[in-house]
């Protein structure tokens, strides 16, 4: 191979800054290595002053030469030749211009308060821009000064299509305690124009003495473009993949030591193995200037840093390590482009599989509607309404009641009129059971009901037997070995499975696709909430997450993955580690996860929900929901504020938080995400205007039962792309026949989601009817809601529609639905056969006794559809 001289274009200077003695910042990661190792070529790089700290022993300096067979051999401490590798740009059809160089120069601060008892503070400034760097950068510390001068510059490579929000924080450095915050600033870089130079003075008030002075400069890099994939909310950027293989050097005896490898900002984080053995892979954003750090765990001074930008793509690089003693191992490196195709679907509409299902289901629905409504002609495709069943949670009560309601719909011939069924908490248990049978809705449900009765009435003492606990332990250990994060929810999932099944079931969520293959059953959708593990209550941060046999995802972000990949590891929209699909019991554990509650959540359940919702509405009114704050300056907490922080942490921490690998991890936000209509519809948290703190920044999801916000599974049906016309609301709450529906109405009103007003009359409030229709003629885009609360209005007197009970049958009509001492309380795990039969018969009766109301609602849905498509 012909050798050629390295030009500066082959080794673009790293943008990872370090401080020098004169206050300027230089690019150390590549520049230092290149100037030391190959001084003859260093003239192509910019001059810089080097501080004494940069001359201290550290990473091995590496030279480069060309080896045989196209391999690049890295040798330590001497430069043998130039690098004969030319950079080759990969061209794609989605390269987006807009790459810029952002320079932030931290000048000085004035009038900073002293956080120390005797002397002025020892202050430094940290900078965090997660769209450009994986870690926080900071200035040097200026000792004993209320007016520190730093005069240090930091450079970041950013993209103008992203929401780049930099956080500047002034801290007082303490040796014995945590550093004290002095001032915090959030600055939207999007307010800068390319070529602009701006000096800002950040102060808590107009006349405030405390201020931080910073200069910003934005320069467009015209020769740089990057592949971006976006839905207008989230953005996926290009990935690089680094493969690392370690081999023992020579015939050395096994060391017994450990080696640690790290690429900051990579998906994999810190990895560890025995000295001389192991293969590793790191995924990180291609635009970031990262480096591989290898060091011996027991000898921290022995470490090696390799700048990834200097590695030729697609070629093998070899080196030995460590370099200050007899080498223990050989290190083989190969950098390549990461996957181009996304495994996360960025889109706000239904997936192709759901659309194909609906096309098939429409034929079933049209045939059923023609029969039950006694229509003379077939419905045209655009006249077929989308009808859905919405079931709330409620533990075993919800599961049993849903069986009864579905049996009633089946008896009336209405089950084939349904396109969607959504469930939450206990009702998801019923759906998961039914969809193990691909033809369940085409059969008599008596067999399924008898199986359910056997499980609900059996003794539950055996679920905690020693042999059963041993089985739980073994399966949990296997999940941890495969790579699933351990959490208490997984144990709850296995216990709940044992409560309702005699043997473990191997069914998965994606297996339910067989029940949809011909459109023979409604499409099930299961609901959960994503929350923060600490610092925020569920009311302050809760995001709806939906699960179907086709996909799992967040409507708020327009991001979905195939259901079989839920639980696998993702980064920047790409699948980085596929794990076997979990058995559905682990998903049911999430959907009914009561154990990830915080103390604040428990207080909500134990009190009047309206108090919390009044406070939520007030908080929403106080939020600036018009735009992302362009500038936000925060004062550090005072002594009283720290006490408040302590109690907030106590109230909001989730000691048994659920943990699942976050498939949104690494994705970044589009510059206009806040105004995107789908995001705007579901933005209802305190962090929605702070992209650096939203879910894509978290390594794990924290999912729990929706009942800690609203006990409902309505949200998937309110997505405008599903265009649902009529929703049968099956409410299994024991307290307040309309309470949860009214709370949902408040949420929809606040968010601007089309929904009919929920205004039952005073009489309906006192004596709730078996069903009640809510609609809004003035909002044709709002679905009609036919609400079925869990009541026994006429069931006491009638055993079936029109058939009055005999005196001997009166007892069978007495159903205790009290919120205080009902045998159907959510804490009850076992029902007597008598109570089981009463609940099944009650819910079946309430459907059949309101046949006319159901048919009238269906006629209205057909008319609504016709009006929408009338010329």
N, C-alpha and C positions, 0 to 999 in steps of 0.2 A: 504494500500500500504506500502510495506517495505521501510523504510528510509535508505539511504546510503550516505556516505560521498562524497562530491564533489571532484573530482580529477582535476588536472590542465588541463587535456585533455578536461574536460567538459566546462571549461571557458578559451579558448585560449586567451591570452592577445591581447587586441586591438592594432592595428598598427596605431592608430591615435595619433600622438605624441604631447607632451607639454613639455616646457622647465623646467628644474630644476636649482637650484642655482649653481651647479658645471658645468653647460654647457652641461651636458648630457641630453638626452631626454628619458622620461619614458612614459609608456602607461597608461594614466590617466583614460580613459573612463571606463575600466573594473577594472584595478588594484586598483585604489583609492577606488572605491566603495567596492571591495571585501575585501581589507585590513581593511577598517573602519568597515564594517558591520559584518564580520565574521573573526575576528582576529585569531581564533583557526585554521582556514583553510588556513590562508595567507602564511604559511610557504612553500606552494607548488609553490608560485609565486616568481619571481626574486626580489632581494632586489633593492631598489632605494632610492635616497635622495629626499625628498619632500620639495619644496619651501614653504615659508610662504604663498604665494598667493594661493596655493592649499588648505590651511586650512581655507580660508575665506568662509562665508556662501554662499552656492550655491545650487546645486541640492540636493534633499532629499536623505539621505543614506538609502538604502533599504536592508532589510533582507529577507530571503526566508524560506518558510515552505511548507509542502505538505498539501493540503486540501482534502476534500472528493471528490469522483467521478472523480479522476484523474486530478483535476484542481490544478494549482500552484497558491497560494495566495501570493501576494507581500504585505508586511506590512512595514510601515515606521519606521526608527530610531532604530530598534532592530532586532537582528538575533535570530530566535527561533529554527531553526534546519537546518540540511544540506538539500541539494537539491536531492531528490530521482529520478532524471531523467537521464538516460544515453543517450549519443549522438548516433544517428543512422545514418549511412552514406547511402545516397541514391545512388545506383549503376545504371549507365546508360551505354549504349553501346558507348557513344561518349566522355568518359572522356579522357582528353588530359593532359599528364604530361608536366611540364615546369614551374610550379609555383616557383618563386624565391623571396628571401628577399633582397631588395635593401637598402643599408644603404648609405646615403649621409651625409657626415660630412663637414659642412661649417666652414673652418678654419679661414681665415683672408683675408683682402684686403690690398693692399699697394698703396700709392700715389694717393688716390682718390681726385678728384678736389673738391674744396669747392663750394657749391651751395648757401651758405649764404653770406651775405654782409660782416660780421665782423669775425665770428668764423668758424672753420672747420665744416664740415657736421656732422649731426646726422644720421648715416647710419644703415640700416638693410637689410637683404637679404630675398626675398620671393622665394618660390619654388612652381612650378605648374607642376604636373604630372597627367593629367586628366584620364589616364588609371588606376590609383591606388587611387585617392582621388578626392572627389567632390569639394574641396575648396583649396584655396592657403594657404600654411603654411609659417611661417616666423620666423626668428631669433629674438632675443631681439635687441633693438636699443642701439648702442654704441654712447655716446654723445661726440661731439667735438673732432673728431679724423679723420685724413686722413689715418690712418693705423689701422682700427678697427680689433679687435680679437674677434671672436664669439665662435669658438670651440664647435659648437652644432651639434648634430646628428639627422637625421630624417630617419625613416624606412618606407618603402613602400612594400606592397605585390604586385608583378607584375607577368605577364605571359610572357614567352619568345617568344610565337607565335604572340604577339602583337607588334605594332610599339610604343615603349615607348620613347617619347621625353620629357625630362624635361627642363623646363625653369627656369633659375636662374636670378633674377633681383636684382640689388643693388639700393636702394632708399635712398634719403635724406629726413628724416621725417620733415614735417612742421606742425605747429599747426594751422595756419590760412589759408593756401592754400593747394592745392593738393601736395602730396609728389613728389619730383623731381626725375626722373630716372637718374641714374648715369652710369649703365652698364647693358647690357642684354646678356644672353648666352642661346643658344639652344644646348642641348647635347643629342645625340642619345645613349640611354642606350644599344642598340643592339650591340654597339662596345665592350661591356664588355663580358668576358667569365665567366661562372659559376666558382666560387672559386677565381676569380681575385680580387686583391686589387690594386687600381690605384689612384695616386695623380695627379691632373691636375692644371695647372696654366693658367688661361684664361686672355689674354691680347689683346688689340686692335691692337697691332703691335708687331713685334719681339723685338724691342728695347723699347717698350712702358713701361712707369713707372707704369701706372694704371693696376692693375691685381687683379684677384680674385682667391684664392687658395681653392680647394675643393678636398676631398677624396671620392672615390666611392668603395663600396664593394658589390659584388653580390654573394649570397649563394643560392644554390638549395635546395628547400624543397622537399625531396624525397617522403614524405607520403601524398603529396597534388596533386590532379588532378582536372581538371575542365572541364565541358562540354562546348565545343566550336562548333559553327556552322559557317562556312566561305565559301566564294566563291573565296578566294584568294585576295580579295580586302577589304571587310568588314568582321567583326567578331561579332557574337552575343554571349554574355556570359550568364551565369545562372542568374536568377532573384530570389529575395525574395519578398514576399508579406506580409505586416503587416496590419492587420485589427484592427481598434481602434473604440471602442464604448464608448460614454460618457453617464452617467446617473446622474440625480440629487441625492444627498445624503439625505435620509430621507424626511421629510415634509417641507424642507426649502422653504421660499418664493422665487419667481423668483428674481435672482440677478440683471439681466439687464446688467451684464458685458459680456465681450467677452473673449474667450479662443483661443489661437493660438497654432497650432501643426506644427511641422517641422521635417522631416527626411532629413538632408542635402544630396544632390545628388539624391534624389528621383525624379521620374517623376512628381509627383504632386506638389512638392514645399511646400510653406506655405499654410496652410489651417486654416480657422477661422470659429467659430460658437459661438452661445450663450452658456453661462455657463450652463453645465448640460444637453446638448442635442446635438445629432449628431453622425453620423457614418462616418468613414473615412477609406480610403485604401491608402497605400503607396507602390510603387514598386521601388526597388533599386537593384543594382548589389549585388548578394549574396557574392561576394568575398570582398566587401568593409566593413570596420569596422565602421558601422554607429550607430547612437543613435537617439531615439525619444526624442524631446524636447517639453515639454508642459509648457506653462506659461500664466498667466493672463495678458491681454493687459494693464489694468490699474494699475497692480501691478507687474512690471517686476521682482522684487526680488523673487516673488513666482513662482518658476519653477521647473520642474522635468525632469531629464534626465535618460533615460533607454537604456543601451547598447543592441542593437538587438542581438548581438552574444550570450548574456547570456540567451536569451529567448528560452525555449524548443520548438522545432518545432511541430506544430499541437496541442498544448495544450493551454488552456485558462489561462491567467494570469490576476489577478485583483489587483487593488490598489486604494487608496483614495487620493484625491488632493483638496486643498493644504494641507500641513502637519504642517505648523506653526500656523494654526488657525483652527477653526471649519471647517471640510471638506465641500466643496461645491458640490463635485461630486465623483462618482466612475468611474474609468477608467478600461476598459476591453480590453486586448490585446491578439491577436492570430497571431503568425507568421507561415507562411507556404511557401513551395516552390512555386515560380512563374510558369507560364505556360511553359511547355517544348517545345511545338510546336511553330514555328514562324508563324506570320501572314504576315511577309514580305518575299517574295521569293528572295532568294539570288542565282541568276543564270544569265548568260549572254545571253542565247539563248531565243527563243520564248517560251512562256508558253504552256502548254499542250492544252489549249483551242484554241490558235492560230494555233497550228500544226494540230489539228483536223479540224478546219475550212479550212485550206489550202488543206487538203486532199480532202474535198468536193468541194472546189472551183476549183481544178485542173480539175475535170470532166467537169465543166461548161466551163472553159477556153479551154480545148482540143476540145470540140465540136464546140465552136465558131471559133477557129483558123482553124479547118478543113474546115469550111464553107467559111470564108472570104478569106483564102489563097488557097482555092480549092485544097486541098490535096487529094491524091488518097487513102491514108491509114490513119488509126487512129494514133495519136501520142502516143508513149510509155510514161509511167509516167516520166521517166528521160529526156524526150525530151520536156516536157511542160515548156516553159519559164515563169518566174515571171515578169509580166509587171505591172508598177505602174503609177499612175497619181500624179504629184506633183503640188500643187497650192500655190501661194504666197498670201500674205496679200494685203490689199488695201481698207479696209472699204467696203462701199456699192458697190463700183466698182468691187471689187474682188468677192463679193457674186453674183452679177448679171452676171458677166462674166463667172463664173464657171457654172452657170445654162446653159448658151449658149454653152459652150464647151462640157458639158456632153450631151446636146441634140444633138449636132453634132456627137459625138461618138455613141450615141444610133442610130441615123439615118443610120450610116455606118455599124452597126452591130458589133462595136468594143468594146462596153461597157462591154460585157461579156468576153472579153479578159483580163480585168484588175483584178488584185488580191488585190492591195492596192490603196487607195486614201489618200494622206496626205494634211493637210491644216494648214494655219497660219492666225491669225487675222481675217479679213473679210471673207475669204473663209471658215473658220470654221462655220460661221453662215449658209452658204448654206448647208454644210454637216449635221449640226445638224437638220436643217429643213427637209431635204430629208430623213434622217434615222428615222424620226418619222413614216414613212410608210415602213413596213417590205418588201414590194415588189416594191419599187420605181423604181429600174433599169429595172424591167420587164414590166413597163408600159410606155405609152406615157407620156413624161414630160410636155405636154401642160398644164395640170391641175395644176401642181406644179408651173409652170411659171406664170400662170394667178394669182394665189394666191400671189406669190412674187410681181408681178406688182402692185397689190392692195396696198400692204404694203409700197412699196418703193415710190409710187406716192402720198400717203395720206399726209395730214398735220400733222406735228409733234408737234404742239403747245400744245396739250393736255397732253404731257408727264410730264409737270411741273405744271399742274393744282393742286389747293389745295387738292382736293379729291385724286388725284393720289399720291401726296406727303405723304398724310396720310397713304395710303396703303403701300408705301415704308417703312415708319417709323414703322408700325406694323410688317411687315415681318422682318425687320432688328432687331427689338427688340426681336422677337421670335428666330431668329438665335443666338443672343447673349445669350439668356436664355438657349438655348440648349448647348452652349459651344463653338460656333465658334468665333474666334477672330474678333472683329470689325475692319473694314477698309473701305476706300472710294471705293475700287473696288467692294464691294458688292452693294453699291448704284448705281454705274455705270452699274452693271449687270442688275439691275431692270429697269433702264432707257433705256438701250439698248433693253431689252425685249419689253418694251412698244413702242419703235420706230418701231419694226418690227412685233408686234403681237397685236391683239385687246384685248386679254385676256391672263392671265398667263398660261403657259404651264407646266404641271406636269411631263413631261418626264425627265428621267435621262439618264446619259451616259450608265449605265448598261442595260437600257431598249433596247438599240440598238442591244443587242445580238440576239434579235428575228429576226432582219434583216439579221443575219449571220447564223442562225440555220441550213439552208440547203445549205449554200454556194451560196445563190442566189444574193448577192451583194458583191462588193469589201469590204475589211476591212478598215474602216476609222481610221486614226491616226491624232491626233491634237497635235500641238506643242506649247511650251512656253519656256521661259528662266527663270532659277533661278539665282538670283543675291544677292548681299549683300545690306543691307539697307543703309549703309553709308561707307565712307572711301575708297571704290574702285569703279571705273567706270565699266560700263558694259563690256568694252573691257578688263579690268583687271580681272574681275570675271564674267563669264556667263556659266551656265551649261544647256545643253539641257534636257528638260523634255518632255516625250511623254505620251499621253493619248489615250487609245483605249477602246472600250466597255468591254474588258477583264481586262486590267491592266493599272495602272499609274506608271511610274517609271523613273529612271535615267540610261540610258545605261552606262554612265561613271562609276557608282558604281555597276552595275549589281544588282540593288535592285528595286523590283516592288511589288505593292500591288493590290488586286482586286479593280476594279474601284469603286465599291459601298462603299469601305472603305476610299476613299480619303476624307480628312477633319476630320476623326476620330483621336483619340489620340493614339500614339504609343510610346513605349520605349523599347530599346534594341531588336527591331524586334518583340515585342509582342504588341497585341492590348490591351490597358489599358482602353479605354473608347470609345465605339462605338456610333457615332452620326448618325442620319438619313442621308441618301444620299441626297446631295444637288440637287435641280432642275438644269437642264442643263444650264439654263440662267446664273447661277453663275460661271460655267466653261467657258461659252462664254465670260463672263466679264473678266476672267483671260486671255484667249487666245487673247483678243483684248484690253488688259490693257495698254493704252497709258499714264495713269495718275500716274503710279509709276516711271515716268522718273525723273532722276536727271537733273540738269542744264547742265551737260556735255552731257547727252543723247540728250537734246534739241539742243545743239550746233552741234552735229553730224548730226541731221536731217536737220539742216538749212545750212549745208556747203557741200563741196565736200567730199564724203565718202572716197575717195582714200587717202586723207590726214591722216585720222584716221587709215586706214589700213596700211599705210606706217609706222606709229608710232607703231602699233601693231606688225608688222613684226620685227621691230627693237627691241621691248621689248622681243619678243620671242627669238630672237637671243642672247639676253643678259641673258636669264634665263638658269640656270643650269638644264637641263632636263634629265641628265644622271642618277642622283641619288638624293635621299633625302639628304640635307646637313647633314653630320655627326656632324658638329660643326659649329655654326654660332654665331659670336659675333657682337653686334651692339652698336654703339655709340649713346647716347641720342641726341635729336635734339638741335641745337644751337638756338640763337635768330632768325636768318634768317630761320632756319628749322621750328621753331614754326609758323612763318608767313606763310610759305608754307603749313604747316599742316592746318592752319585756312582756307586758300583758297581751299585746297583739300577737306576739310569737306564741304565747301560751294558748291563746284561743284558736289560733289558725293552724298550728302545727298538726300534721297528720301522722301519729305514731305508727300506724299500720298502713302507710301509703302503698297503693298499688304501683307497680312498675312494669312497663312494657317498652321494648325498644321503639324509639320515636321515628316513624317513617318520614316525618317532615324535617328531620335533623339536617342542618347545614343549608337548607334552602334560604334564600334571602328575599327581601321585599322589593317590589317594583316601586319606582319613585312616586307613582300615583295610586298606590294600593288603597289608600284611605278613602278615595273617592270611587273606587270600583263598586258597582251596584251590589254585587253579591256579598262582598265584604261588608258594605254599609248596612245591609239587611241584618247581619248577625253580630255586628260589633256592639257589645254591651258590657265590656269589661274595662277596668281602670287602666289596662295596659295597651289598649288597642292603638293608641297614639304613640306608643313607644316600641317600635319594631325590634329593637335590640333585646327586648325582654319577653317577646311573644313565644309561642310554642316551638317554632323551628330552632330556637336557641337552646332548647332543653335536650339532654341525651335520652330521657325517658318520658313517656306519657304517664299521667297519673289519673286513671279512669275510675269512676265510681257510679253508684246508683243515681239515676236522675231525680229520685225523690228528694234529694237534698236541695233541689232548686224548685222544680215543679214535677209533681207525680203525673207525668203525661208522656206520650210518645207521638204527639202531634207534629213536631218540627219537620221530620222528613216529608210529611205530606203538604207542608206549606211552601216548599220550594216551587217557584213559579214554573220551572221547566217540567214539573210533573203535572201541573194543570189539573189538580183534583177538583171535582165538581161537588161531591157529596161525601161527608165523613160520618160514619156511625161511631159515635163516641161511647165506649164502654168503660164506665167509671167504677172502680172497685174500692173507692175510699169509704171508710166507715163514718167519717166526720165531714159534714158539709157536702150535700149532693152536688152543689155547683161551685164549690170553693176553688178547686184546682183549675176548672175551666175558666173561672173568672180571673184567676191569676195569669193564666195563659193569655186571656184577652188583654190584660194590662200590658204584658210583655209585647204583644203584637201591636198594640196601639202606640207604645213608645218607639218601637222599631220601624213602624210604618209598614208592617206586614198585613196584607189584606186578610181580614178575619171579621166575622159578624159580631155585633155587640152582644155580650152575654148579660141579659137583663131579665132574669126571671121575676115574675110578679111576687108581691108579698105572700100571697097564698101558696104559690109554688115553692117559695122558700120554706114556709112552715110545713107544708105537706107536699113534698116533692112527688111529681107524677112519675109514672114508669118510663115515659119518654117525653122529650120536649124539643121542638125544632127551633133553631136559631138561624136566621138568614138576614141578609142586608140587600134589599132590592136596589139600593143606590150604589152598591159596590158589586158590579157584575163579576169582578175578578176575585171576590171573596167566596170561598166554598160555603155551602150550607152544612150545618152541623145538626145531626139528630142525636140527641144526648140521652143515654140510658144510665141513670144513676143506679146504685145498688140499693133498691128499696123493695118493700113488700106491700105496696099500696092495695092491690086487690087479691094478691096471692093468698092472704089469710082466708078469704071467703070462697075462692075458686081454685079447684085443683087443675083445671084446664080452661081455656077460653070458653065462656058460656056454660061451664059445668060447675054448679055450686057444690061446696063441700057438705058432706053429711056430718052430723054431730061427731061421729066416730073419727072423721078425717080432720077435725079442727086442729088437733095437735100437730099434724104434718104441715100446717100452714103457719105455725108460729116460728118465725126465724129471728133469732136474737142478733140484731145488727148494731147493738150498742157499741160506742167507741171505747167504753171502759171495761166491760166484762163479756164481750162477745167471744164465743168459742172460735170465731174466725179472726181473732186478733193476729197481726203479722208475726207475733212471737210464738204462736201455736204451730207446732210442726206436725202434730198428729190430730186427726179428726176422728170422731166416732162415726161408725157407719150411718147412724141416723142423721148427724149433722152434715155429713157428706152428701147424702141424698137430698136433704132440704135445700142446700145451696145449689146443687145441680138442677133440681126441679124449678127453683125460684128463677134462676137466670134463663132457663129454657122457656119458662112460662112468660117472662117479661118480653121476650122477643115475639113469641107466637101471639100474645094478647094484643100486640100493637102492629098487626099485619097491615092494616089499612094505612096507618101513619107511615110505615116503611114504603108501601107501594106509592103513596102520594109523594113522598120525598124522592123516590126514583123517577116518577113522572116529571117532577120539577127539575131533576138533573138532566133529563133528556131535553126538556124545553130550554134549559139554560144553554145546553150545547148547540141546539138549533139556532138560538138567538145570536150566539157568538159567530156562527158561520153563515148567517143570513145575509144575502147580497144587499 
